[in-house]
Every structure is written in C-alpha cells, then in structure tokens.
Amino acid sequence: MSVKSADRPGQLDVVLVKAGRTKIRYTGELLTDDGTRVAVRAPWAGGGVRDFGFVRFEPGDVFTEYYWRDRWYAVKEVRSATGALKGWYCDITRPASRTGPELVVEDLDLDLWVSADGTDVRRLDEDEFADSGLAERDSEAAAAALAALDELESLARGGGLTALLA
C-alpha cells in the first residue's frame, strides 16, 4: 500500500501528463508555493540512466523544480549526487495546477537544455512538437508554447535564468 503525499507533510505528488495520459508521477519535497510559483525538490524519478549525449540524468541526481500557474513552462535545476550543478532542463507546459497534495503539469513536447556554465543552450524536441498536432488542435496553445520556448531561450542566453528562479 502506497502512502499518499497528503499523509506526509511537506510532500507533493508531481504528475506529468502528455497527450492526455500520465507520463510519470513522483513525490517530491514541497519547498515553496506562493500562489503563483511552486518549487519542489525530488530525486531523479526516471528508471536508471538517461543519456542525452550532452547530459546524463542518473540515480542520485537531485532536481529542484519550478512550476508556474501563470507561465507556459517549468524549469528544473539538475544537480549530481555530489551537488555539482549539471544545468537546467526546461519543459514547455501548460500552466501548472495544484489540487491539495497533487501538482499536475501538461507537457507540450518542447524542451530547452541549458548547461551549468550557460555555454550550451539547445532547443529540444521541436520535431515532436510539430508532430503532436497541437498547432492544428489548439493554435493559441501552440503559439503560447513557442513564445514560452523563445522567452526561456532568451533568458538563458542573456544570463537571466537564475534570476527567474531566485
């Protein structure tokens, strides 16, 4: 029998939805919720190692994740088990919604990676976004998603990503 996060003070279940289905669900430590932005810390929730070529996510990594109720993205600061900053993985999402112990975020396929030193800023999964059909189904959401990706890339290239998370 699993214990619900409501039974563990300071815990929050993060539910990532993609194409109407739960992609992943995990429990993290609720750091803050100011009514607009929610911050959660959680260990790497994937199974085993995920090697992207430019970064590896692996057991022991710690993600400090920032979600907004009024923005179309989430930013995840990624640190190794030793605390070394690997970088920031940014998901383009619909604004997050929280109901009690559950934070639900809908992934819109677009992502941005920013290395710890800020020299590697790369847009990811633009082909998946194009193939998702979102532009045809919901052109306003697609436009918001692309604008969010542009905003994050601009912040990252201008050195403003850390200020966003402060």
Backbone hydrogen bonds in HBPLUS format (Angstrom, degrees):
<---DONOR---> <-ACCEPTOR-->    atom                        ^
c    i                          cat <-CA-CA->   ^        H-A-AA   ^      H-
h    n   atom  resd res      DA  || num        DHA   H-A  angle D-A-AA Bond
n    s   type  num  typ     dist DA aas  dist angle  dist       angle   num
A0007-ASP N   A0004-LYS O   2.95 MM   3  5.57 152.5  2.03 115.9 123.8     1
A0008-ARG N   A0005-SER O   2.90 MM   3  5.01 160.9  1.94 108.9 114.8     2
A0011-GLN N   A0008-ARG O   3.11 MM   3  5.71 141.4  2.26 147.8 146.5     3
A0030-LEU N   A0010-GLY O   2.65 MM  20  5.18 157.3  1.70 142.1 148.5     4
A0012-LEU N   A0028-GLY O   2.89 MM  16  5.43 153.5  1.96 152.7 157.0     5
A0028-GLY N   A0012-LEU O   2.89 MM  16  5.43 165.7  1.91 154.2 157.7     6
A0013-ASP N   A0101-PRO O   2.79 MM  88  6.03 174.3  1.80 162.3 160.6     7
A0103-LEU N   A0013-ASP O   2.79 MM  90  6.10 166.0  1.81 169.0 171.6     8
A0014-VAL N   A0026-TYR O   2.75 MM  12  5.48 163.3  1.78 174.5 175.3     9
A0026-TYR N   A0014-VAL O   3.05 MM  12  5.48 155.0  2.12 148.1 155.9    10
A0015-VAL N   A0103-LEU O   2.80 MM  88  6.04 164.1  1.82 170.0 169.4    11
A0105-VAL N   A0015-VAL O   2.93 MM  90  6.23 161.8  1.96 169.5 169.9    12
A0016-LEU N   A0024-ILE O   2.90 MM   8  5.37 169.8  1.91 168.2 170.5    13
A0023-LYS N   A0016-LEU O   2.71 MM   7  5.58 158.1  1.76 154.8 162.7    14
A0024-ILE N   A0016-LEU O   3.35 MM   8  5.37 156.4  2.41 137.2 142.4    15
A0017-VAL N   A0105-VAL O   2.80 MM  88  6.04 169.5  1.81 159.2 163.0    16
A0107-ASP N   A0017-VAL O   2.74 MM  90  5.98 154.2  1.81 166.8 175.8    17
A0018-LYS N   A0021-ARG O   2.82 MM   3  5.44 164.4  1.85 158.6 159.2    18
A0021-ARG N   A0018-LYS O   3.06 MM   3  5.44 165.8  2.09 114.9 119.5    19
A0029-GLU N   A0041-ARG O   2.73 MM  12  5.09 163.8  1.75 158.0 154.7    20
A0041-ARG N   A0029-GLU O   2.90 MM  12  5.09 156.5  1.96 140.0 147.4    21
A0031-LEU N   A0039-ALA O   2.78 MM   8  5.27 161.3  1.82 143.6 147.0    22
A0032-THR N   A0039-ALA O   3.36 MM   7  5.15 157.9  2.41 126.5 130.0    23
A0039-ALA N   A0032-THR O   2.86 MM   7  5.15 164.7  1.89 145.3 147.6    24
A0034-ASP N   A0037-ARG O   3.14 MM   3  5.75 154.2  2.21 156.9 157.9    25
A0069-ARG N   A0036-THR O   2.78 MM  33  5.23 150.7  1.87 153.2 162.4    26
A0038-VAL N   A0067-TYR O   2.76 MM  29  5.13 161.0  1.79 149.5 156.2    27
A0067-TYR N   A0038-VAL O   2.83 MM  29  5.13 164.0  1.85 154.7 160.2    28
A0040-VAL N   A0065-GLU O   2.87 MM  25  5.13 155.3  1.94 145.4 153.7    29
A0065-GLU N   A0040-VAL O   2.66 MM  25  5.13 163.6  1.69 166.0 167.2    30
A0042-ALA N   A0063-PHE O   2.87 MM  21  5.36 159.7  1.91 153.6 160.5    31
A0063-PHE N   A0042-ALA O   2.81 MM  21  5.36 176.4  1.81 164.5 164.4    32
A0044-TRP N   A0061-ASP O   2.93 MM  17  5.35 147.2  2.03 145.5 143.2    33
A0050-ARG N   A0057-PHE O   2.76 MM   7  5.12 163.1  1.79 154.6 159.5    34
A0057-PHE N   A0050-ARG O   2.90 MM   7  5.12 166.1  1.92 144.9 147.0    35
A0052-PHE N   A0055-VAL O   2.89 MM   3  5.47 165.2  1.91 172.1 169.6    36
A0061-ASP N   A0058-GLU O   2.95 MM   3  5.77 164.3  1.97 149.8 153.0    37
A0062-VAL N   A0079-ARG O   2.81 MM  17  5.25 158.0  1.86 146.7 154.3    38
A0079-ARG N   A0062-VAL O   2.93 MM  17  5.25 158.3  1.98 151.0 158.0    39
A0064-THR N   A0077-GLU O   2.94 MM  13  5.10 157.8  1.99 144.8 151.5    40
A0077-GLU N   A0064-THR O   2.81 MM  13  5.10 159.8  1.86 155.8 149.5    41
A0066-TYR N   A0075-VAL O   2.77 MM   9  5.20 158.4  1.82 151.5 159.1    42
A0075-VAL N   A0066-TYR O   2.99 MM   9  5.20 149.9  2.09 142.8 150.7    43
A0096-ALA N   A0068-TRP O   2.85 MM  28  5.74 156.7  1.90 151.3 146.9    44
A0093-THR N   A0072-TRP O   3.04 MM  21  5.00 146.4  2.15 103.5 112.1    45
A0074-ALA N   A0091-ASP O   2.83 MM  17  5.18 148.5  1.93 151.3 158.5    46
A0091-ASP N   A0074-ALA O   2.85 MM  17  5.18 147.9  1.95 148.0 157.3    47
A0076-LYS N   A0089-TYR O   2.87 MM  13  5.12 150.2  1.96 137.7 147.4    48
A0089-TYR N   A0076-LYS O   2.87 MM  13  5.12 157.6  1.92 149.0 150.1    49
A0078-VAL N   A0087-GLY O   2.80 MM   9  5.48 173.5  1.81 170.1 168.1    50
A0086-LYS N   A0078-VAL O   2.80 MM   8  5.49 169.6  1.81 152.2 154.4    51
A0080-SER N   A0084-ALA O   2.86 MM   4  5.27 159.6  1.90 147.3 151.5    52
A0083-GLY N   A0080-SER O   2.89 MM   3  5.12 159.0  1.94 109.5 116.5    53
A0116-ALA N   A0086-LYS O   3.13 MM  30  5.20 130.4  2.39 127.8 117.8    54
A0088-TRP N   A0114-VAL O   2.77 MM  26  5.12 158.9  1.81 150.8 158.3    55
A0114-VAL N   A0088-TRP O   2.93 MM  26  5.12 151.0  2.02 150.5 157.4    56
A0090-CYS N   A0112-LEU O   2.77 MM  22  4.95 171.5  1.78 163.6 163.7    57
A0112-LEU N   A0090-CYS O   2.88 MM  22  4.95 146.7  1.99 139.5 146.5    58
A0092-ILE N   A0110-LEU O   2.97 MM  18  5.30 159.7  2.01 156.4 149.7    59
A0108-LEU N   A0092-ILE O   2.91 MM  16  5.69 164.7  1.93 157.9 154.0    60
A0094-ARG N   A0106-GLU O   3.05 MM  12  5.50 148.2  2.16 144.0 153.4    61
A0097-SER N   A0104-VAL O   3.05 MM   7  5.38 159.1  2.10 150.2 156.7    62
A0104-VAL N   A0097-SER O   2.77 MM   7  5.38 166.9  1.79 166.9 167.1    63
A0099-THR N   A0102-GLU O   2.90 MM   3  5.40 157.5  1.95 159.8 165.4    64
A0102-GLU N   A0099-THR O   3.09 MM   3  5.40 156.8  2.15 122.0 128.9    65
A0111-ASP N   A0124-LEU O   3.14 MM  13  4.88 154.6  2.21 138.3 135.9    66
A0124-LEU N   A0111-ASP O   2.80 MM  13  4.88 165.0  1.82 142.2 138.5    67
A0113-TRP N   A0122-ARG O   2.90 MM   9  5.29 161.8  1.93 150.4 156.2    68
A0122-ARG N   A0113-TRP O   2.90 MM   9  5.29 159.2  1.95 148.8 155.8    69
A0115-SER N   A0120-ASP O   2.91 MM   5  5.18 154.0  1.97 142.1 150.7    70
A0118-GLY N   A0115-SER O   2.90 MM   3  5.04 153.6  1.97 107.7 116.5    71
A0129-PHE N   A0125-ASP O   3.05 MM   4  6.36 157.1  2.10 149.8 156.1    72
A0130-ALA N   A0126-GLU O   3.00 MM   4  6.21 159.6  2.04 144.1 149.1    73
A0131-ASP N   A0127-ASP O   2.93 MM   4  6.14 155.4  1.99 147.0 154.1    74
A0132-SER N   A0128-GLU O   2.90 MM   4  5.98 122.7  2.23 139.6 154.2    75
A0132-SER N   A0129-PHE O   3.17 MM   3  5.10 140.5  2.34  95.1 106.4    76
A0136-GLU N   A0133-GLY O   3.09 MM   3  5.40 130.0  2.35 104.8 117.2    77
A0137-ARG N   A0133-GLY O   2.99 MM   4  6.25 159.0  2.04 155.0 161.7    78
A0138-ASP N   A0134-LEU O   2.68 MM   4  5.46 168.5  1.69 156.2 159.3    79
A0142-ALA N   A0138-ASP O   3.01 MM   4  6.32 160.2  2.05 155.6 162.0    80
A0143-ALA N   A0139-SER O   2.95 MM   4  6.09 156.4  2.01 144.0 150.0    81
A0144-ALA N   A0140-GLU O   2.96 MM   4  6.18 155.6  2.02 144.7 151.5    82
A0145-ALA N   A0141-ALA O   2.87 MM   4  6.07 153.3  1.94 148.3 155.6    83
A0146-LEU N   A0142-ALA O   3.02 MM   4  6.27 162.6  2.05 150.3 154.1    84
A0147-ALA N   A0143-ALA O   2.95 MM   4  6.12 156.3  2.01 146.5 153.5    85
A0148-ALA N   A0144-ALA O   2.91 MM   4  6.07 149.9  2.00 143.2 151.4    86
A0149-LEU N   A0145-ALA O   3.01 MM   4  6.31 155.4  2.07 148.2 154.4    87
A0150-ASP N   A0146-LEU O   3.00 MM   4  6.24 160.9  2.04 147.4 152.5    88
A0151-GLU N   A0147-ALA O   2.88 MM   4  6.10 155.8  1.94 145.7 152.7    89
A0152-LEU N   A0148-ALA O   2.95 MM   4  6.18 167.4  1.96 153.8 156.2    90
A0153-GLU N   A0149-LEU O   2.95 MM   4  6.10 162.4  1.98 150.7 156.0    91
A0154-SER N   A0150-ASP O   2.93 MM   4  6.09 159.3  1.98 148.3 154.1    92
A0155-LEU N   A0151-GLU O   2.92 MM   4  6.19 160.7  1.96 151.6 157.0    93
A0156-ALA N   A0152-LEU O   2.85 MM   4  6.04 163.7  1.87 152.1 156.7    94
A0157-ARG N   A0153-GLU O   2.89 MM   4  6.07 166.1  1.91 153.7 157.2    95
A0158-GLY N   A0154-SER O   2.94 MM   4  5.99 138.6  2.12 141.1 152.3    96
A0160-GLY N   A0155-LEU O   2.70 MM   5  4.63 147.9  1.80 149.8 147.2    97
A0159-GLY N   A0156-ALA O   3.28 MM   3  5.21 163.0  2.31 101.2 105.9    98
A0164-LEU N   A0160-GLY O   3.21 MM   4  6.46 146.2  2.33 144.2 152.7    99
A0164-LEU N   A0161-LEU O   3.13 MM   3  5.17 123.3  2.47  95.9 110.0   100
A0165-LEU N   A0162-THR O   3.15 MM   3  5.19 129.6  2.42  95.4 108.2   101
A0166-ALA N   A0163-ALA O   3.29 MM   3  5.10 148.0  2.40  94.9 104.0   102
